[in-house]
Amino acid sequence: MAQRNAANSMGGSKMASLHSTSVAEPVASPPPIAPPIRLLFWALWLIALGLGLVGVYQRWLLGHLPAGYGSFVPWGLWVAIYFHGVGIAGGAFLLGAGGFLVGLPGFRNPATLRTVIVLSVAAVIPAFLGVWLDLGHMERAAFIFFSPNFNSMMTLNAWMYNAFIILAAVCWLLTFQRRSAWLKPLLAPAILFSIMFPSQSGAFFGVVEAKGFWHSALLPMLFLASAITAGGATLLAVRILLGPGAESAADHEAAVRRLRAVTLIGLTVYFVFEFAEFSIALWNPDVHAPAIELILRGPYWWVFWIVHLILGGILPFVLFLTRRSNAWLIAAILVGVCFISARLNVLIPGQAVGELEGLQDAFHHERLKYIYHATPMEYFVGLFLLAVGVAVFFLGSKINDVAARHFGLHD
Amino acid sequence: MTMDRRELVKAGALTAAGVLATGALVARARLDRETGDPQGEGTVRQLTVLNNIEPRFDEDVLLRMQRDLVKAMAKPVEQRRWVMVIDHRKCVGCHACTIGCVAENKLPPGVVYRPVITEERGEFPNVHLKFTPRPCMQCERPPCVPVCPVKATWRRPDGITIVDYDKCIGCRYCLTACPYGARTSDFGLHYMDGAAVGADGAAVMGPEQKLEDLPNYEYGKAWSRDGHRSPVGNARKCHFCLHRLEVGQLPMCVTTCIGRATYFGDASDPDALVTELIAKNNVYTLLPHKGTSPRVFYIA
C-alpha cells in the first residue's frame, strides 16, 4: 500500500495501478508501462534490430567500404557510441554501487544492485561490440590481451573495462548470497574502476599531442562529468520505469530524488567545464580555434546547439526542476540519449583539423578528407548496438528475477 | 558507512592491489622498450652494387647516394642513421615521387605515403608556389608508437618506424597520433573496383590478371591483398622503402625525383651527401614544436 501511495505521489494513478503488481511480487516489478506503449516500444526495438542487422550484414560483407570515416578522420559514430556506452556503464555503476556500499536509502537492496550491474553491462556490451566492428582486423581483437602495450591508453582502457566486467559479474553472483563477506570489499575496486575508465576515456584523447583540441588536461574531467551525468540519468530513467521493486516506496523515492540531484549537478558541472574550455579558447577576438569553430558554426552546428545544448542540457534542466516524475523521466531519457553529442563534439572536431595545411588537397581521395559524414550503414549499426543494449538489459533483468526466485530470495 | 572493519580492510587491500597492479603494468611497459630487432654483425650487408663503376666527381647524385647506401649497409643496423633531405628550391611539384611510391608499394586508393603539399604564397602578381613532399618523418620520438595497443609498430635501431601487418588490429589510434598525417588506413579499396568490363572482361580482369591482387613486397615479404588479407585493414606508412635498402636500392621517391630534390642517406657517416647537405644548408623540420625530432629535413 505504501508503494501505491508513493507511486501516486510521483506519477499519478496510471503509475500506481501499474506498480500494484510489485506489492505481490517484491523481487522485481514489471515495467510500469501501459500495454500499447509497451507494444510500441517493442515494435520500435524490432525496427531498430531489423535495420541494425542490415547494417551488420553490410559491415560483414563489405568491410569498411560503406563507412564514411577515412584516414584523416579515422573514428566516427561507432567510436562515439563506444565512449558513450562505457560512460553510461561507469556512471551508473559508480552511483548505484556507491549508494549500495554506503547504504543509501533506495540503493541498499541487493536486488537494486543487480539491476545496476545489469544496466552497466547492458551499456558496456554494445559499446564493445561497436568498437570491435570498427577494427580493421576484428579477428585480432584478442591481441590486446595477449600482446598488450601498457604505454597505450587504449590498452589500459580495455584492460580496465574487462577487469570491471569481471568484478561486476562476481559482485552480481555474490548478491545472491544471503550474507557475503566479499561483496562490499569487491565493490570497492569495481567502483574505483568505474571512476577510472570514464576518466581514462578522456585521457585516451588527451594524451594525443598531435590534436590540439584533444590535448587538454580538462578532457578526463569532462568525460568523467559526462559519464556521471549520462549514467545517472540512465539509472534514473530505469529506476522510474521499473518502480520501487524490492525497495520500499519511500526509499525508492529517495533514490529517484538523489539521482535527479546528481544528474542536475552533473549537467551543471559539465556545462561549466565546457564553457570554461570554449571561453578560454575564444576569448581573444583574433584567435583561431578551428575545432571549436567547427563545433559552433560547422556543418554539424545543430549537434551542439540543438542536440547537446537544448535537448541534452537546457530542456532536461528545466524538466528536472519541476515536481513531476514523468517530467524527470523524459529529462533523464533526453540526457541519456543526447549526451552522445558530448562525445561526438570531442571526437569529430578533434580529428577534423589537420596540423599540416594543404595536406587534404595534396592527394585527392574521399578517405583523405578532414570531413566526416556518417553513412546509412554506420547509423544502422548504431541502431543495432542500441537494440543489443536494450535486449541485454531486458534479458539481464529477467535472469535477475529467475535467479532470485531460484535462490529463494526476497531481498 | 555500512561496512564493518573486516570488510573495510578487505576493500582497502583489494583497491590498493588494483592500483598497484595497474601502476606496475604501466611502469614495466615504460622500462621495457626493447623491440627485439636483430642487431650487430648479423645485420651487416656486403652489397656488390656499383662495384664495377668507378666514382666520378661529376656523377649523378643518385650514384653518389647509392654509394653512401652501400657503405652504410656494411655497418650493423644500429650504427645506421637514415635521414632524408628535401630541397624545396629544386622540387617542381611533379608528384613523380608520389606516383613512384604508389607503384612501388602497390598502394590502393586512399592510401598514400608521400603526398606533395602545394602552397601558394604571396599576392598576385608576386606569387610563387612552394611544394612540400611529406613522407613519414621517421621521428626520433614517434608519437604513433606508444599509442599502439598491441606493439604492432616500433622504431627500428636504424630509426625507421615500421608496422607489423600481421599484428596490427586496425584500431587506427596511430593515425590520430601522427601530427603529420603520415599514416593512412587500407580500407580495402581497389583501383579497378567498378571498372567497366567488356565481353573479354574475364580474360582481362579475371583473377589471374587482377594487378591489385598481386603482392607488394614491403618489409621484404610478399603481401597479397586478395581476400581481405593484410595489409587490408591495417595502418600503413612510408618506411623509406626498407625492402629496397636491404638490396642496395635507394627509396623509390628518391629515384623518381626528376629535379633531384630528394636526398637520402646515413647521417652517421660524416662523408655522406645528406650529412654534407644538412651541415651546409639552413635546414628545418616540419612542426618542430611537436617535439618529435623528425629525420626528414627541408632546405628552404
Interface residues (C-beta under 8 A of the other chain):
Chain A: G63 H64 L65 A67 G70 S71 F72 P74 W75 L101 V102 G103 R108 D134 L135 G136 H137 R140 A141 F143 I144 S147 P148 N149 F150 N151 S152 M153 M154 T155 L156 A158 W159 M160 A163 A181 W182 K184 P185 L186 L187 A188 P189 L192 F193 V207 V208 E209 A210 K211 Q351 G354 E355 L356 E357 G358 L359 D361 A362 F363 H365 E366 R367 L368
Chain B: M1 T2 M3 R6 E7 K10 A11 G12 A13 L14 T15 A17 G18 V19 T22 L25 V26 R28 A29 R30 T98 P109 G110 V111 V112 P115 V116 I117 T118 E119 T132 R134 P143 P146 V147 C148 P149 V150 K151 A152 K167 C168 I169 G170 C171 R172 Y173 L175 T176 A177 C178 P179 Y180 G181 R183 T184 S185 D186 F187 G188 L189 H228 S230 V232 G233 N234 A235 L286 L287 K290 G291
